[in-house]
Amino acid sequence: MTLQELFVANLRDYRKLRNYSQLQLAEECGSSQTYIAELETGKKSPSLDMVERIAAALGIESWFLFRDEPSGKDEKRKLSHSEKKEITERIREAAARIIGGY
């Protein structure tokens, strides 16, 4: 498998693993849905800066996008900003329900 093919496969796999649409990923990394689609089809190649922004948006190390191993749900990874925000909001809502019940 070429480096380009690895990137394409891993990008798609990690995006789907995070339940992101192409548009959501694009918004997270400051790009467009069209550009993400072109990356996923191999029509375009990303700059190193874009690789780092995509990895940050997916909550993974950038080299994960080039490795020749299946992506697993149980991997240790960094949470993206939006995931941290969502978890924090869910904790606040749960705490409010608990406190409101007493």
C-alpha positions, 0 to 999 in steps of 0.5 A: 500500500502506498503512503497516499493509500494509507492516508486515504484509508486511515482518514476515512476510518478515523473520521467514521470512528469518531462519527464525523461527517466530512463537513464536521471534520472540515469545520473542526480543522478549518477546511471545506467539505469538498477538500476533505472529500478530495483527500478521501478519494486521493484527488488531493494530498494534504500539506503537513500543516493540514495533516496536523490539523486533521489529526488534532480534530480527530484526537489522534497523533498525526502519524496514525494517519500513515500507519499500516494497522487497523484503527481500533476503538480502544486505542489511547488517544487525545480527545478533540476540543469538541469531544471535551466540550460535549463531555463537560456539558453532559457532566454538568447536565447530569450534576444538575439533575442529581442536585435538583433531585435532592 
